[in-house]
Amino acid sequence: MNSLRRMLDILNLFKPGQPVIDVETICSQLGYAQASAYRYVRELSDVGLLVRLPRGYALGPRVIELDRHMTEYDPLITCSRDLVDELVARTGMHALISELYSATVINILQKHGSETEPLNFGRGRPMALFRSATSRVILAYLLPRQLKRIYESNAAEPDLQRLGPSWKDFSKAMLTIRKQGYAISAGELDPGKTGLAAPIFDEKSRILGAVTLVGSNERFGAFSQDYLVKLITDAAATITARIAAEQPAA
């Protein structure tokens, strides 16, 4: 692992139960030498990614500046915002845009529907990799070698086992999603709610993320499933086309 990656891995230490870290935390949880930890926090602080507090270091103001920039200018968000609004207007459900990075799926845009109960996994919160329609529709379109690597790294996970107890069963489940072009789940992240997701691709037809509708089982059941599937897959196709159109000519 190179020095830059080691430094950036410090940012992974922040979590709800650990909003502030110190050099001792870095050394004990990442195994870094004290001298290296001090150097890394100094460099991260210099660019505003960390801020010094009496008890250690918290995330710095540069993070919120980047978040604002992403919210206003990120191509996936700007290509999706009006379609997300339209999905909510037509269904009253929550609509989400989610993105894949490394082996994590995270919601980057969320529009609330008419139902007041909040979602357990809103904007900015990483989602379980093998639960929910959102995660599965993204997994299904990974390259076979990527999917095999994820399977082998998580073969003992109960959520993965429910999808397929063997690589053959798991890959078959993913192929089924690819063939139908969407994924559906009920009660996996939010009890009493159903999710329907379709894949979004980049300009080279690589999986980029997903658009998802989430609503109560009752609201979901009030619509024809074929109608909802067409809504979500049409939205995903439009976003994909917009992403491709934003790319400079080769």
Secondary structure, DSSP 8 states (H G I E B T S, - for coil): --HHHHHHGGGGG-BTTBS-B-HHHHHHHH---HHHHHHHHHHHHHTTSEEEETTEEEE-HHHHHHHHHHHHH-HHHHTTHHHHHHHHHHH-SEEEEEEEETTEEEEEEEE--S--S--SS-TT-EE-TTSHHHHHHHHTTS-HHHHHHHHHHSTT-HHHHHH-SSHHHHHHHHHHHHHHT-EEEESSSSTTEEEEEEEEE-TTS-EEEEEEEEEEHHHHHTS-HHHHHHHHHHHHHHHHHHHHHTS---
